[in-house]
Amino acid sequence: MNFKTMGKQRRFVLIAAIVGIISMFLPWIRVSVFGLTQSVNGLHGTGILVFLCFAACGIIAYLGDQSKNLEKTMWMLTLIFSALATLIVLWNIIKASGSIYSAYLSFGIYLAASAAMGILASAFLFRSPTDNIRDSFESLKNDLGNKMRSSSTANNTATKYSDSDAKPNSPSDTEATRNSPANSSNQVKDVDDIKNPSNLNPPL
């Protein structure tokens, strides 16, 4: 990975995603109950989802041709993940502010909010001229549809092959049945009938 050759959009998204991941391990909230103060980082509750959003954005920025902007589908996913992370962090800020306990917001949650909004702004402001929400959403929907159809085709193929396994007995099985003792006795009886036709038509 070379930051010098990396596109501006990918570079800022990746940096903001790394900052966001780091912020998850820092104190988000300090809670004071009966004189006891305890700090809580971001890896609790909905904060885990924020962590996953940051990780996904970082992976998207790292993969692919780093000298070019994100393609439509990846750009749309980055916007979705960063917007979701921003909303969750803001909701946690509002929730902590209205707590009945003495809750104090720490710098970790503010850093996470800044990182989430930084990813969202970087992806949107440095987008390609041809990128727009509508076309990117259609591209994402088409990609998901193609993957679902390919998965369905693979399942149908697997079912077809499993059904073909239930085929008729092989020639060796037929030969074994032909050479069985019961079948041999029937053949002997047939030979005796041919030699003694009277056995076929007993006298009345």
N, C-alpha and C positions, 0 to 999 in steps of 0.2 A: 504493500500500500504506500503510495507516494502522495502526500498532501499537495505537492506542487503541481502535479498533473491532474489531480482530482478536480472535478467540476465544482463550481462555487456552491451550487445547490446541495450536492452530496456532502461536501465538506462541512457546511454549517449544520446540516441535519445530523451528521455523525457526531460532531462536537457537542451539540445540544443533547443528543441521546446519551452520550457518555456522561455528561454532567448530570443528566436526569438519573441515570443508574447510580451514580455516586451519592446523589441526594437521598436515595432510598435508605441508605445505611446511616444517615445522619438523624439527629433528633428532630421530629416533626412537632411534637406536642409535649409540654411539661404539665403534668397534673399534680395538684397539691391537695391532699386529703388529710385533714387533722394534723397538719404540720409536716406531713411526709410528702416529699416531692419525688416524682418518678418521671423519667423521660421515656418517650415511646418513639421509635423510628418509623419509617414508612412501610416496612415489610409486615404490616398487620392489616387484616380485613381487606377493604377495597384497594389498599395500597399495593397489594400483590398484583392486581390487575394493571395498575399504573406501571409497575416494574416491567411487566410483560409488554406493555405498549412501548416503553422506552427501548427494550431489547429488540422488539420487532422493527422499530424505525432504524435502529443502528445496523441491524442485519441487512435491511433493504438498501440502506445507503452504501454499505460495503460491497454487496454483491453486484455483479454485472459490470458493464463498461464504465469505469469510474471517471473517465474523461467526459462522459456525456451526462445529460440530465436524466432523471428517472423517467422510465417509460410510463405510458398513461395508467396502466393497471397499478404499478408500484407507486406512482404518484398519488393515486386515489387512496390506496391503502395507507400511505403515510399520513395523508390528511385525516383519515378516519381515526387512526391510532392516536395521533397527536391531539386531535379534538377531544377524543374520549378521555385521554389522560388529563387534559386541561379541565374538563368538566368534573372529573372525580376529585382532583386536587382542590378545586374551588369549593366543591360540596363539602369536603372535609374541613376546609377553613371555616365555612359558615357553621357547620355542625359543632366544631370545637368552640367557636365564639359564643354559641348559645347553650353551652353545657352548664349544668347546675353546679358542677364542681369548679374549682379555681383552675381553669385550663389556660395555659399560655402557649401561644404559637411560637415555635422555634424556627431558626433560620433554615432548617432542612426542608420544611414544607414550602417556604417561599422560593427556595432554590429549585424545587421540583416544579412549582408553578411556572417559574421563569423558563425552565428547560422545555416544558411542554409547549408553552406559547412560542418559544424560540424555534422549535421544530416546525410548528404549524406555519409561522411566519416565513421561515426560510424556504420551506417547500412551496409555499404559495407565491412569494415575491420573486423567487429565482426560477420559476417554472419556464418551460419552453413556450414560445409564442403560440404554438398550436394546441397547447394544453388548456382544457376547460373542464368544468365540473361535469357537464352533461356527457361529453364524449368519453371522458375517463370513466364515468359510472357505467356507461354502455359497454366499454371495453372490459371492465371488471365483471359485469354480468355475463358477457359472452364467454370469458375465460372460465368462470365457474360452471356455466352450462356445458362447455366442452369437456371439462374434467368430469362432470357428473355423467355425461353420455359415454365417455371412454370407460369410466368405472362400471357402468351398466353393461357395456359390451363385453368387458373382461369377465364379469360375473356370468353372463349368458354363455360365453365360450367355455368357462369352467364347468357349467352345468351340462353343456353338450358333451364334453369329454367324459364326465362322470356317467352320463347315460349310455355312452358308447361302450363303457366297460362291461355293461350287462349284456354281452353278445352271446350267440349260441355256443354250444359245446364245441370244442376244437376237434379236429380229426382224430387226435389221439384218444380223446374221451369216447368218440364214436367207436373206434377200434376196440377199446377196452370193453365197451358194452357188448360189442359183437362177439368178443371172445369170452364173455362171462359164462359160467357153468350152466345157467338156465338156458341161455341161447344155444349152447352147444348141444344140450339134450334135445332141444326142439329140432335142430338140424339132423341129429341122428334119427329121430322119429320120422322126419320127412324122407330120409333115405330108405328106411325100412318100408315105408308105405309105397315107395316107387318100386321096390323089389317085389313086394307082395301086394298086388292090387286088391286082393280080397280083403285086406285090412281096411281099404277105403270104402268098399261096398259090402258089408257083411251080409250073409244070406238071410232072407226073410223067413 
